[in-house]
Amino acid sequence: MKLTPLLLAIWMTGTILWAQPANTLAVIDAGGRPATSVNYSQISSISTMSHNVAQAAGANVTSKTGFIGQICKVNGLALTTSLVQLPELQSVRLLPFATLDDGSLLAIPSITLPENAVAYAATSSWLAVTTDGFATAAAVYQTERGVLSGATWNGFTATLQPSLTILNTDPDNFAPYALDSVDDAWQVQFFGLNNVLNGRGDFDADGDGTSNLLEWSAGTDPLDAGSRLAVTTSTAQPDGSFVLTFSSIVGRSYLIERSTTLSSGSWIVIATVQATSDTTLFTDASPPSGAAFYRLKPVMP
């Protein structure tokens, strides 16, 4: 019976002590009035007590009973991705962020209420974007840079930053020229994006007897019948050697073959020559006695 009055007296008259760090609030407020300091505001209710509010990065932090958070305003939308060098036919997730008025970013959940959902749209034909933000690169005929996507959210719009680069990892997978052994970029250069009739590798677009595949490997113009790989001169020398000259493409390689009978199995490669100018000279230092025939083949790039 003596213990209860003692405890009651302590509750009525006791003093509560605590350490008070710099720039914190230590207020006992029984009237529900706000208290402020340089960086903090405290909104209390009757008979509540607040103390030791931790230092936060930046100003404008508010504390209520059971809550502390940063006062900020959403002022825009940002769209980015974790992979900016995207191989063709591969996918990457687009990452939406709300931009805040203090310069920070707040991630927007991938699953949101319909009224808060992010709407994505591709702004390039080389990219397809799903409603949940997965971007898939198309097959390209050359590496494509500056590929963008866009998004809208709560009235804000954004474009992908940084923009994507779609890497051309397979030179022969671009429709309609795919899988014909010819470089897609070369076909687009001469025939456009969709000329399947004239641009396929097995077609002879200029009617000079040389297929597009051989025109590409030789470095000649598939639309000019006068542009073809050919021996321009062939001359026997006094020392017994034989000299060939032919038009060539700098950096390309060519096979020199020789036969004495012209039969299909008699051709042998006697040299591989890499061109250093638009005209190449080759000397056969030891030609066979009697008749000899030569032919020229481009090495596939």
Residue pairs with C-beta under 8 A, 6 or more apart in sequence:
16 28
16 49
18 26
18 51
18 52
19 52
20 26
20 51
20 52
21 52
21 55
22 55
23 37
23 38
23 39
23 40
23 55
24 37
24 40
24 51
24 52
24 53
24 54
24 55
25 35
25 37
25 40
25 42
25 50
25 51
25 53
25 63
26 51
26 52
27 35
27 42
27 44
27 50
27 51
28 49
29 35
29 42
29 44
29 48
29 49
29 50
30 46
30 47
31 46
32 44
32 45
32 46
33 44
34 41
34 42
34 43
34 44
35 41
35 42
35 44
35 50
36 42
38 59
39 55
39 56
39 58
39 59
39 60
39 61
40 53
40 61
40 62
40 63
41 61
41 62
41 63
42 50
42 53
42 63
43 62
43 63
43 64
44 50
44 65
45 65
48 65
50 63
50 65
53 61
53 63
53 68
56 68
56 70
58 70
58 102
60 70
60 71
60 72
60 102
61 68
61 69
61 70
61 71
62 68
62 69
62 71
70 102
72 100
72 101
72 102
72 104
73 100
73 101
74 98
74 99
74 100
74 101
74 106
74 154
74 156
75 99
75 100
75 101
76 98
76 99
76 156
76 158
77 96
77 97
77 98
77 99
77 118
77 151
77 152
77 153
77 154
77 156
77 157
77 158
78 96
78 97
78 98
78 99
78 105
78 158
78 161
79 94
79 95
79 96
79 97
79 149
79 150
79 151
79 158
79 159
79 160
79 161
80 94
80 95
80 97
80 160
80 161
80 162
81 92
81 93
81 94
81 95
81 135
81 160
81 164
82 92
82 93
82 95
83 92
84 162
84 163
84 164
84 165
85 165
85 167
86 92
86 135
86 137
86 164
86 165
86 166
86 167
87 137
87 166
87 167
87 169
88 137
88 138
88 139
88 140
88 166
88 167
88 168
88 169
88 170
88 173
89 136
89 137
89 138
89 139
89 173
90 136
90 137
91 134
91 135
91 136
91 137
92 134
92 135
92 164
93 133
93 134
93 135
94 120
94 129
94 133
94 134
94 135
94 149
94 151
94 160
95 107
95 133
96 107
96 108
96 118
96 133
96 151
96 153
96 158
97 105
97 106
97 107
97 108
98 105
98 106
98 107
98 108
98 153
98 156
99 105
100 106
108 116
108 118
108 153
110 132
110 133
112 118
116 153
116 154
117 153
118 133
118 151
118 152
118 153
119 131
119 151
119 152
119 153
120 129
120 130
120 131
120 133
120 135
120 149
120 150
120 151
121 129
121 149
121 150
121 151
121 152
122 128
122 129
122 135
122 149
122 150
123 148
123 149
123 150
123 159
124 144
124 147
124 148
124 149
125 138
126 137
126 138
126 140
126 144
126 147
126 166
127 135
127 136
127 137
127 138
127 147
127 148
127 149
127 164
127 166
128 135
128 136
128 138
129 135
129 136
129 149
130 136
133 151
135 149
135 164
137 147
137 164
137 166
138 166
139 170
139 173
139 174
139 175
139 178
140 166
140 168
140 174
141 168
141 174
141 177
141 184
141 185
141 187
141 188
142 168
142 184
142 185
142 188
143 165
143 166
143 167
143 168
144 165
144 166
144 168
145 163
145 165
146 163
146 165
147 163
147 164
147 165
147 166
148 159
148 160
148 163
148 164
149 159
149 160
149 164
150 157
150 158
150 159
150 160
151 157
151 158
152 158
168 185
171 183
171 184
171 185
172 178
172 179
172 180
172 181
172 182
172 183
172 184
173 179
173 184
174 184
174 188
176 194
176 196
176 199
176 200
177 184
177 187
177 188
177 196
177 199
177 200
177 201
178 184
180 200
180 201
180 202
180 213
181 201
181 213
181 300
182 200
182 201
182 212
182 213
182 216
183 216
183 301
186 216
187 199
187 212
187 216
190 199
190 205
190 221
190 222
190 223
191 198
191 199
191 205
191 222
192 199
197 203
198 205
199 205
199 212
200 212
201 211
201 212
201 213
201 216
202 211
202 212
202 213
203 211
203 212
204 210
204 211
204 212
205 212
205 222
205 223
206 221
206 222
206 223
206 224
206 225
206 227
207 225
208 225
208 226
208 228
210 218
210 220
210 228
210 229
212 222
214 229
214 298
215 221
215 222
215 227
215 228
216 222
216 301
217 298
217 299
217 300
217 301
218 228
218 229
218 249
218 252
218 298
219 229
219 248
219 249
219 252
219 298
220 227
220 228
220 229
220 249
221 227
229 246
229 247
229 248
229 254
229 296
229 298
230 246
230 247
230 296
231 244
231 245
231 246
231 294
231 296
232 245
232 246
232 247
232 279
233 243
233 244
233 245
234 242
234 243
234 244
234 245
234 294
235 242
235 243
236 242
237 243
237 283
240 286
240 287
241 283
241 284
241 285
241 286
241 287
242 283
242 284
242 287
242 292
242 294
243 281
243 282
243 283
243 284
244 256
244 281
244 282
244 283
244 284
244 294
244 296
245 279
245 280
245 281
245 282
246 254
246 279
246 280
246 282
246 296
247 278
247 279
247 280
248 254
248 275
248 277
248 278
248 279
248 280
249 275
249 278
250 275
250 276
250 277
250 278
251 274
251 275
252 274
252 275
252 298
252 299
252 301
253 272
253 273
253 274
253 275
253 298
253 299
254 272
254 273
254 274
254 275
254 280
254 296
254 297
254 298
254 299
255 269
255 271
255 272
255 296
255 297
255 298
255 299
256 269
256 270
256 271
256 272
256 273
256 282
256 284
256 294
256 296
257 267
257 268
257 269
257 270
257 294
257 295
257 296
257 297
258 267
258 268
258 270
258 284
258 287
258 288
258 292
258 293
258 294
258 295
259 266
259 267
259 268
259 292
259 293
259 295
260 266
260 288
260 290
260 291
260 292
260 293
262 293
267 295
270 284
271 282
271 284
272 299
273 280
273 282
284 292
284 294
